[in-house]
Structure formats: C-alpha cells, structure tokens
Amino acid sequence: MSVEVKVPAVGESISSGVVSVWHKKSGDFVNAGDALFTLETDKVSTEIAAETAGTLETLVPEGQEVKIGETVATIDESKKSASEAAPAKAPQKSSDSQPASAGSAPMSPAVRRIVEEDHVDASGLKGSGKGGRLTKGDVLEAKEPVGDAVSVAGKLTASPTEKAPPETTSESGRSTRRKMSPLRRKIAAQLVMAQQTAAILTTFNECDMTAVQNLRAKSQDAFTKKNGFKLGFMSFFIKATIEALKAVPSINGRIEDDDFIDNHFYDIGVAVGTERGLVVPIVRDADKKSFADLERAIGEYAVKAREGKLKIEDLQGGTFTISNGGVYGSLLSTPILNPPQSGILGMHKIMPRAVVIDGKIEARPMMYLAVSYDHRAVDGKEAVTFLVKVKEGIEQPEKLPLDF
C-alpha cells in the first residue's frame, strides 16, 4: 500500500513553500519519523518527517515551489528495507553523498545533514561543542563560503540548504546574471504585496537614552546576580511599547477583509539576527512578563535562532513588531510592515548628539525612533501619539512597571 506524502500546513497565512532539499532519495527505505525534506517558507524552514515506514518515491525536484496539501512523494509500505530483504549484503554508500567517517567527531543530526548535503570532509574536524561534538559553526567554517544571507522586513531569506542558482557572467566580466531562487521570488512578491495592499506611512521621533542607561547601570549587578544574565535595552522598549499600545490600541490590531480586529493581548515580535538571516520570534503575552522574563525569552530565542531550532509556531501570530537596526549601525530607517500587523517600531543606533536641555547645549546619548503603520487602520495623530508614548517611557523609565 502506498501512502501519499503531502505538504502539511505550517502556519497561518502560509499557502506554499519550496522543497529546498530532499534528505532521502527515491528508492530509499525510510522509517517513521525520518526527515524526508526541508520545506522553506517566507518565515522559516522546517523539516517534514515520514509518518510511516516504507520505500520512498519522490514526485517533485529540489527547488520546486509547492502548495500546502500538495502530494510531493509516496511511501510504499509493502516494501522492506534493504537490510530486511538481504541481510547478508554489505551496505553501499550513496554516490551523491559523503557521510562523515566513523572516526570523525560526534555530531547532531542537524550538523550531519549539513556535512552530507555540502560534502564536507568531517574526518579531520575538531569539535568545539560539549564532549568534542561538532557544531554548525565548526562545519560552516570548514566549507567554502556560499555568500551572505540577506534579510528584508524580518524575513528569513537564505539558508545553508538552499541551492545556488546557475550563474552566467557577461563577456566583459562586469556583471553576473543568475536566476532568483523560488524563495527569494516569493519574498519579493510578498514585500511588494505589503506595499500594494497597505497604506504604509512612517513617522519619526528621537529619545534621550540617559535615564535608561543610568537605571540599567545602577541595577545591572543585582539583576545579573539574581537572574544569571544581563539586563538589556530591549526589555525597556518592549515595556514602553506595550504602554503605548494600550494608549493607542488601533496599532495593536489588524484589518481582515472589511473588518478591523482589535487584539486585547500583546504578542510582540522581536527581530533576532542569525547567520541565515533575520527572524522575528514572538514573545507571547509580553504584558504579563517581568523584565527578567522578557530578557530570558529574548535570550532563549537568540540561542534557538543561531542553532536553527526555531519552530514555525515561534514566529506566528504577533500583534506588533520591534526591529533594532541599531545593532548593525543603522542611524535611521523606515521599517516595512509585517502583514497583517498594523505597526512596526524601528530602533536605531545610540549616538551622542548635541541637544538643548533647559536652555543649555549638552551632549546626550540619543536614538532615532521610527514607527511604520498602516494608514488605513491608524490615523497620523494616533501614530504620533504612540511614538511619543514610547519616547516618554524610555526617557522616564520610572513610570514603567519596573520589577527588577
């Protein structure tokens, strides 16, 4: 009996993805739970596992875009594995993969997958992980670089498993033409869609970081000793943002067809940079979390993002997003909305600038703030009020619910 392997639903508003790599080939025997292929979407990549054991027959090639519910392979449950059918026969290596040798350092399944897909000789590598285990960083350093991951509007745009499209170089050598990957085309289409379906406008302000810096420095030792990790700036901005969203609830809502949905909860997306690009995991019920809870959640997401362990549910359902381009040196930008959300706050680099305080010119650590919003749902007055509320929360942090 043959069982169809269909593309599962991997999240709200996701209707298709790209089969970036098959981990098993046609004719391979697979066990229930074995990873069959990696599905790349505009938000995250996820491994799709076999639900039953049998012989696999793939129906679509790597790199093809597929719709949710589409059949991409079949598994023949009536066929036995090679070891069951011919136990005396020595196993043969696949011609198109080079698994790590028996003498190489121990590695996780995720790291082994990169070794096999990118044909990395792991026999001479020294693991930097616990117990001498190979990490993704060890393997990626050993292979030749394949280009930087580029991220736009918090979308994951590249991954180690995505195959490079063929390139052609002009006769003069002054330019190179290559096909955009299906994933890149999809993201481009979604960004254009966001611009075409929402009336996006950005308003700006600036905030004096002096009070937050002083409070953070004063509380840092006790906070770190109590919790085991440092107090950062992001938790202050999340707290200030929530207070501003409570004052201007329309920015926490969304348009759906001819209706407007008011969200009475605060699931805040926080952008996290990784070697594969920028992802935006969601801090659930952020209004109910303490500063320590927020910093812990952000830190855990950062680790999961770097290790490639984020799940699609970690990225779903946010009501508002905060993006910090300042960590990369950005002084000012206009962030793009993450549909169907109605607003996104952009933080930027802290720069000492001359400002007038009580009639005197002083050097203060200043940060430009930007909020992009859907003008269909949010009026200009509301957007400006929101940003002023964020500014007040940062410049007067004693008004925030402090719970160090």
Secondary structure by P-SEA (a helix, b strand, c coil): cbbbbcccccccccccccccccccccccccccccccbbbbcccbbbbbbbccccbbbbccccccccccccccccccccccccccccccccccccccccccccccccccaaaaaaaaaacccccccccccccccccaaaaaaaccccbbbbbccccccccccccccbbbbcccccbbbbbccaaaaaaaaaaaaaaaacbbbbbbccccaaaaaaaaaaaaaaaaaaccccccaaaaaaaaaaaaaaacccccccccccbbbbbcccbbbbbbbccccbbbbbbcccccccaaaaaaaaaaaaaaaaaccccccccccccbbbbccccccccbbbbbbcccccbbbbbbbbbbbbbbccccccccbbbbbbbbbccccccaaaaaaaaaaaaaaaaccccccccc
